[in-house]
C-alpha cells in the first residue's frame, strides 16, 4: 500500500457517511487514512454539502490530520486512491419506491434487493459501477473497490466478471448477527464464531459457537432470531428451523413466509407506508440534524436506517487489507469451488481470511441440503440479471425473472417488466438504444 492512504467514497452525500467517518476516526491508530474524498452527482450536491460539513466537524473534533474534500468530479476523486467504497443509489429513493410498489400490482414481492425490485436496482446500478471500475482501471488500478451498494452480491459479481478491478462485496447482515449474539449472551464478539454459507441476503448460519461450545441447538429454539428494521418482523416457523439445523438470513422470510409478507406489503402500500417512504422520512430527519452546526458526531437516529454497523464492517475490511491481518470476515467473493454446486465465478457470501492480497474463502463445513436448490435457483437468476444489465437485453431480463423463485407467472412478469423498464427509462439507457 502507498504510504499516503486516500479513500474515495462514491455516493459521499449518503446519510451513512457520518458512520463511515466515525469508523475512520475510531480506527486511525491502525488505519491512518490521510485523505477522504466524498464524491457525488449534481443531483446529490445539496446533501453532499450538508453531510460534508458534518464530516468536517467530526474530523476537527477528533484532532486527527485527515484531509477531507467534496467533489462532483469522480475522476479526480479516484486518482491515486488506495480504497474506493460505494454507497450509491441510482434513481434515489424515488426509484426504490417503484421497486417496492410496481411488483405488488402483479402479485409479487416488492423489495429493493430481493425479487423483481432487486433486479431493477441491479439493472440501474451495475452499468454505473462498471463505469466506476473503468475509471479505476485507469486512475487507481491497484486500489480496492469495496462494494456496499445493493444488491451487493450481484454488483460485486458483475465487477469481477467485467473489469480488472480488485473488488470485494460486503453487507452489514453478518456483523449484525454477531451484535445480536454478543448482546444475547453478554460476551464480546471475539469469543463468538459463526459459519455463513450462501449468497448475499440468502445465507444460512449452520455453526454458532462461543469459546468453542456450540450454541446452535438452543438458538434454533429462539424463533425471533436476528433481524433488521427493513424486514417484516415475523417469527420463524419452529419446525422449519429444527429441520434446517441452521438459522436463515432474515431476508429468507421473503421465501419461507412469502404469502404473509406479500399480504403485509400490499396492505402497507395501500396505506402509503412503503419502506421507501419510511426511509425518506428518516433521511429528512437525519439531514435536518446534520445541518446543526453544533453537531460533531454521528447521531443515534442513524441506527434506525437498515444499514446499521456499515462503518464497522467497511473500515474493518480496509484495516485488515492494509495490515495483512488474516482475521475472519464474512464477505462476497468468487466461489472458486467453495460451494461445489455453483460456478466458480459466481459470487457467494462466506467466511474469509483477509490478507493484504485479498480475502481467502474458508471451506464451508455445512450447507443445509434443503437450501442448495434455492441457492442454485437464485444464483441462476442473478447470473441472468447481470447479463441483462450489461447487455440491455429485455429477453434476458425476462428469462432472469422467469427463473426467480418468487416470480409465479412469466406472463405477469413480462407485463411487470415492461412497466418497470418504462418507469426506469431515464436510468436504463442500455435498454432503450
ChimeraX attribute file (.defattr): number of C-alpha atoms within 10 A of each C-alpha:
attribute: neighborCount
match mode: 1-to-1
recipient: residues
	/A:1	12
	/A:2	11
	/A:3	9
	/A:4	13
	/A:5	18
	/A:6	25
	/A:7	24
	/A:8	25
	/A:9	28
	/A:10	25
	/A:11	24
	/A:12	31
	/A:13	25
	/A:14	22
	/A:15	22
	/A:16	23
	/A:17	23
	/A:18	25
	/A:19	22
	/A:20	23
	/A:21	21
	/A:22	20
	/A:23	20
	/A:24	26
	/A:25	20
	/A:26	14
	/A:27	16
	/A:28	17
	/A:29	9
	/A:30	12
	/A:31	20
	/A:32	19
	/A:33	23
	/A:34	17
	/A:35	17
	/A:36	23
	/A:37	23
	/A:38	27
	/A:39	26
	/A:40	25
	/A:41	16
	/A:42	11
	/A:43	10
	/A:44	16
	/A:45	18
	/A:46	13
	/A:47	18
	/A:48	25
	/A:49	18
	/A:50	18
	/A:51	26
	/A:52	25
	/A:53	21
	/A:54	26
	/A:55	26
	/A:56	18
	/A:57	17
	/A:58	20
	/A:59	21
	/A:60	13
	/A:61	11
	/A:62	15
	/A:63	10
	/A:64	14
	/A:65	13
	/A:66	19
	/A:67	13
	/A:68	17
	/A:69	15
	/A:70	20
	/A:71	18
	/A:72	19
	/A:73	13
	/A:74	19
	/A:75	16
	/A:76	14
	/A:77	24
	/A:78	26
	/A:79	17
	/A:80	21
	/A:81	26
	/A:82	24
	/A:83	24
	/A:84	25
	/A:85	25
	/A:86	20
	/A:87	19
	/A:88	21
	/A:89	17
	/A:90	19
	/A:91	16
	/A:92	13
	/A:93	16
	/A:94	13
	/A:95	21
	/A:96	25
	/A:97	21
	/A:98	23
	/A:99	28
	/A:100	25
	/A:101	23
	/A:102	20
	/A:103	24
	/A:104	22
	/A:105	12
	/A:106	16
	/A:107	19
	/A:108	27
	/A:109	29
	/A:110	30
	/A:111	28
	/A:112	23
	/A:113	23
	/A:114	24
	/A:115	24
	/A:116	29
	/A:117	26
	/A:118	22
	/A:119	28
	/A:120	26
	/A:121	28
	/A:122	27
	/A:123	28
	/A:124	23
	/A:125	23
	/A:126	26
	/A:127	23
	/A:128	14
	/A:129	21
	/A:130	20
	/A:131	13
	/A:132	21
	/A:133	24
	/A:134	18
	/A:135	17
	/A:136	25
	/A:137	16
	/A:138	13
	/A:139	17
	/A:140	20
	/A:141	19
	/A:142	18
	/A:143	23
	/A:144	22
	/A:145	25
	/A:146	23
	/A:147	26
	/A:148	23
	/A:149	26
	/A:150	26
	/A:151	24
	/A:152	24
	/A:153	31
	/A:154	29
	/A:155	28
	/A:156	30
	/A:157	24
	/A:158	26
	/A:159	26
	/A:160	21
	/A:161	15
	/A:162	12
	/A:163	16
	/A:164	14
	/A:165	22
	/A:166	19
	/A:167	23
	/A:168	26
	/A:169	30
	/A:170	26
	/A:171	25
	/A:172	19
	/A:173	25
	/A:174	27
	/A:175	18
	/A:176	19
	/A:177	19
	/A:178	20
	/A:179	18
	/A:180	16
	/A:181	23
	/A:182	17
	/A:183	12
	/A:184	9
	/A:185	12
	/A:186	10
	/A:187	14
	/A:188	13
	/A:189	17
	/A:190	10
	/A:191	12
	/A:192	20
	/A:193	18
	/A:194	21
	/A:195	22
	/A:196	29
	/A:197	28
	/A:198	26
	/A:199	24
	/A:200	25
	/A:201	21
	/A:202	24
	/A:203	26
	/A:204	26
	/A:205	22
	/A:206	20
	/A:207	20
	/A:208	21
	/A:209	14
	/A:210	19
	/A:211	10
	/A:212	10
	/A:213	10
	/A:214	15
	/A:215	15
	/A:216	19
	/A:217	14
	/A:218	8
	/A:219	17
	/A:220	21
	/A:221	15
	/A:222	15
	/A:223	14
	/A:224	14
	/A:225	18
	/A:226	18
	/A:227	18
	/A:228	17
	/A:229	13
	/A:230	17
	/A:231	16
	/A:232	17
	/A:233	13
	/A:234	15
	/A:235	13
	/A:236	20
	/A:237	13
	/A:238	12
	/A:239	10
	/A:240	13
	/A:241	18
	/A:242	13
	/A:243	11
	/A:244	17
	/A:245	19
	/A:246	25
	/A:247	26
	/A:248	24
	/A:249	22
	/A:250	25
	/A:251	21
	/A:252	17
	/A:253	20
	/A:254	20
	/A:255	17
	/A:256	15
	/A:257	15
	/A:258	15
	/A:259	14
	/A:260	13
	/A:261	20
	/A:262	17
	/A:263	15
	/A:264	13
	/A:265	22
	/A:266	22
	/A:267	14
	/A:268	14
	/A:269	18
	/A:270	11
	/A:271	9
	/A:272	12
	/A:273	13
	/A:274	21
	/A:275	23
	/A:276	23
	/A:277	16
	/A:278	13
	/A:279	17
	/A:280	16
	/A:281	11
	/A:282	17
	/A:283	19
	/A:284	12
	/A:285	13
	/A:286	20
	/A:287	16
	/A:288	11
	/A:289	18
	/A:290	24
	/A:291	15
	/A:292	12
	/A:293	10
	/A:294	10
	/A:295	15
	/A:296	19
	/A:297	18
	/A:298	21
	/A:299	13
	/A:300	8
	/A:301	12
	/A:302	19
	/A:303	15
	/A:304	13
	/A:305	17
	/A:306	15
	/A:307	19
	/A:308	19
	/A:309	21
	/A:310	24
	/A:311	20
	/A:312	18
	/A:313	24
	/A:314	21
	/A:315	23
	/A:316	18
	/A:317	25
	/A:318	23
	/A:319	21
	/A:320	22
	/A:321	22
	/A:322	22
	/A:323	15
	/A:324	16
	/A:325	14
	/A:326	16
	/A:327	15
	/A:328	19
	/A:329	24
	/A:330	28
	/A:331	29
	/A:332	29
	/A:333	27
	/A:334	24
	/A:335	19
	/A:336	15
	/A:337	14
	/A:338	18
	/A:339	20
	/A:340	9
	/A:341	12
	/A:342	18
	/A:343	16
	/A:344	14
	/A:345	16
	/A:346	25
	/A:347	31
	/A:348	31
	/A:349	27
	/A:350	30
	/A:351	24
	/A:352	21
	/A:353	18
	/A:354	25
	/A:355	18
	/A:356	15
	/A:357	11
	/A:358	20
	/A:359	24
	/A:360	18
	/A:361	24
	/A:362	15
	/A:363	14
	/A:364	15
	/A:365	11
	/A:366	15
	/A:367	21
	/A:368	17
	/A:369	9
	/A:370	10
	/A:371	17
	/A:372	14
	/A:373	12
	/A:374	16
	/A:375	20
	/A:376	17
	/A:377	13
	/A:378	20
	/A:379	25
	/A:380	18
	/A:381	24
	/A:382	27
	/A:383	17
	/A:384	20
	/A:385	28
	/A:386	25
	/A:387	17
	/A:388	24
	/A:389	26
	/A:390	17
	/A:391	15
	/A:392	20
	/A:393	16
	/A:394	18
	/A:395	11
	/A:396	18
	/A:397	25
	/A:398	23
	/A:399	19
	/A:400	24
	/A:401	25
	/A:402	19
	/A:403	19
	/A:404	20
	/A:405	13
	/A:406	18
	/A:407	19
	/A:408	15
	/A:409	14
	/A:410	15
	/A:411	11
	/A:412	16
	/A:413	22
	/A:414	18
	/A:415	12
	/A:416	21
	/A:417	22
	/A:418	12
	/A:419	15
	/A:420	19
	/A:421	18
	/A:422	14
	/A:423	15
	/A:424	19
	/A:425	14
	/A:426	11
	/A:427	20
	/A:428	19
	/A:429	12
	/A:430	17
	/A:431	18
	/A:432	13
	/A:433	6
